[in-house]
Amino acid sequence: MNKLSAIVLDCPDPVALASFYSVLTGWDVSSSTADYATISSGSVDLAFQRIEDFTAPAWPSSAKQVHIDVTVSDVAVAEKELLALGATKPSFQPGGGEWTVLADPAGHMFCLVPGGE
């Protein structure tokens, strides 16, 4: 049986990005070095790998990219907290207000999606 074990994001600072996503997801940092860090849900890891001369994804862009959707109970509260942690909010916001697009401190896009807890 195959099982998804990890999603790995390239970045300039794995420790900082693991800390950011730990706050975003509520998952604990399970390992952390200058070159590689992970947070875990217990069933899948989100990992961060240091890349020299990392270039953040462009947004918007016609290039194919991956992004993460995170369901939050209050989009405005989550947005404010994440912006204070170093996220940025691009001016291009598709979806007619159904979700909010943010970029993590390394420039990876993710969406805050409203939903119950």
C-alpha positions in Angstrom: 0.0 0.0 0.0 1.3 3.4 -0.9 1.2 6.3 1.5 1.9 10.0 1.1 4.5 10.6 3.8 5.7 14.2 3.2 5.4 17.3 1.1 8.7 19.2 0.8 9.0 22.9 0.2 12.3 24.5 -1.0 13.2 27.6 0.9 16.1 29.7 2.2 15.5 29.1 5.9 13.9 25.7 6.9 13.9 26.5 10.6 12.0 29.8 10.2 9.5 28.3 7.7 8.9 25.3 9.9 8.1 27.6 12.8 5.7 29.7 10.6 3.8 26.6 9.4 3.8 25.2 12.9 1.7 28.2 13.9 -0.4 28.0 10.8 -1.3 24.3 11.1 -1.0 23.7 14.9 1.4 20.9 14.1 4.6 20.4 16.1 8.1 20.8 14.7 9.4 17.2 14.6 12.9 17.9 13.4 14.9 20.9 12.7 18.4 21.6 11.3 19.8 24.5 9.3 19.3 22.5 6.1 16.0 20.6 6.7 13.1 20.9 9.1 9.7 19.1 9.4 6.4 19.6 11.1 4.0 16.6 11.4 0.3 15.8 11.7 1.2 12.3 12.8 0.3 10.9 9.4 2.0 13.2 7.0 5.0 15.6 7.3 5.4 19.1 5.8 9.1 19.5 5.3 11.3 22.5 4.4 14.6 22.1 2.6 17.2 24.8 2.3 18.2 25.7 -1.2 21.0 28.1 -2.0 19.9 31.0 -4.1 16.2 30.1 -3.6 13.8 32.0 -5.9 10.3 32.5 -4.6 7.4 31.5 -6.9 5.8 34.4 -8.9 2.1 35.3 -8.3 0.1 35.6 -10.4 1.9 33.6 -13.0 1.0 31.3 -15.8 3.8 28.9 -14.7 2.5 25.7 -13.0 2.8 25.9 -9.2 1.5 24.1 -6.1 -0.2 25.8 -3.2 -1.7 24.6 0.1 -5.3 25.3 1.3 -5.8 25.7 5.0 -9.3 25.7 6.5 -9.6 28.2 9.3 -12.5 29.1 11.5 -12.0 32.9 11.0 -10.2 34.0 7.9 -9.7 37.6 9.1 -8.2 36.6 12.5 -5.9 34.0 10.8 -4.8 36.5 8.2 -3.9 39.1 10.8 -1.9 36.6 12.8 -0.1 35.2 9.8 0.7 38.7 8.4 2.3 39.5 11.8 4.4 36.3 11.5 5.8 37.4 8.1 3.2 36.3 5.5 2.3 38.8 2.8 -1.0 39.3 1.0 -0.7 39.7 -2.8 -2.9 42.3 -4.4 -4.3 39.6 -6.9 -7.0 37.8 -5.0 -9.1 35.4 -7.2 -12.2 33.6 -6.0 -14.5 36.6 -5.4 -13.8 36.6 -1.6 -14.4 32.9 -1.1 -10.8 32.4 0.1 -7.8 34.6 0.8 -4.4 34.1 -0.9 -1.3 34.7 1.2 2.4 34.0 0.7 4.5 32.5 3.4 7.8 34.3 4.4 9.6 32.4 1.6 7.0 33.3 -1.0 5.0 30.1 -1.3 1.3 30.7 -1.9 -1.3 29.3 0.4 -5.0 29.9 0.7 -7.1 30.5 3.9 -10.4 28.9 3.4 -13.3 29.5 5.7 -14.7 26.5 7.6 -15.8 25.2 10.9 -13.5 23.6 13.5 
